[in-house]
Amino acid sequence: MSPELVAVLAVIVAAMLFDYTNGFHDAANAIATSISTRALTPRVALAMAAVGNFIGAHFGTEVAKTVGDGLVSLPTGIPSLGIVFAGVLGAISWNLITWYFGLPSSSSHALFGGLVGATLLAGIGGVQWANIVEKVLLPMILSPVVGLILGFLAMTAIMWIFRRGHPGRLNRGFRGAQTFSAALMAIGHGTQDAAKTMGIVVLALYSGGYQSDASHIPEWVFWASATMLAAGTYTGGWRIIRTLGRKIIDLGPAEGFAAETVASSVLYFNAWVLHAPISTTHTITSAIMGVGATKRLSAVRWNVAGNIIIAWVTTFPAAGLIACALYFVVRPFFT
């Protein structure tokens, strides 16, 4: 095999490994609330999330194009593949660190931070800062705020509409409704997160000279990315599921339905209207906080929420720094 092909295959393998870690790291995004409210059993919930991620991957074309062609500009050649490889390894490393501590950080921002960090250090190509600000940094700030506000408003509306309902019947009804809202969340997660891996694979194919267009996505890339994300999701990242489902707030079926419905709506809007690769983790976590705040502010365990927010803020630079360190290790193999 030619050196270029070996380098491209190395990046693709790393991208698939990232996709798998993304799946088990972010499985909680789709089904943690459904498990905590006993709307679904854990294995049924994980299977549904895996299927939803697989389906959603085929709706994320525009997000994939943003990742592959809109964040960093790299020339073709093996050195550029070394940058992408180091960036992806940086994201994988941060995913494993935050998974170990049960922190629902953003796999998306870990990937973006790794790419930007390795690109800046290598001095090859350039970072498209206008797109980084518009498509990454602003959504990183705004999507949690929107999720928090909409979660609060949605739960307030549910409480008012069903204020005279029988608690037992309402809980049974909302447990059934959570099957639908969790499915929407799983598909939204696939739409956003499988697309990011597709973008990396396309970037590798372009940098290696195996396709001339950095925005074209071959069909096999859809299937490979969707399969690895679904497999990782089915594995289940139980540490993070416990954090989202139980440690932030004690959720009931109505709260779970509201949080999932709000978060999935935000995901679809950003993917299909703004073409922005936002964090599913930030969105669902903030929606849960907003829903919980309708009980009383003290119902949200703000110490846990504070640790999560710290992880959010540090993810982009931390993954970037790890990618920089790894770039020194892998650079000799990509010359």
Summary of the structure (lengths in Angstrom):
residues: 335
radius of gyration: 19.5
end to end distance: 15.8
largest distance: 70.5
contacts: 1381
relative contact order: 0.23
helix: 81%
strand: 1%
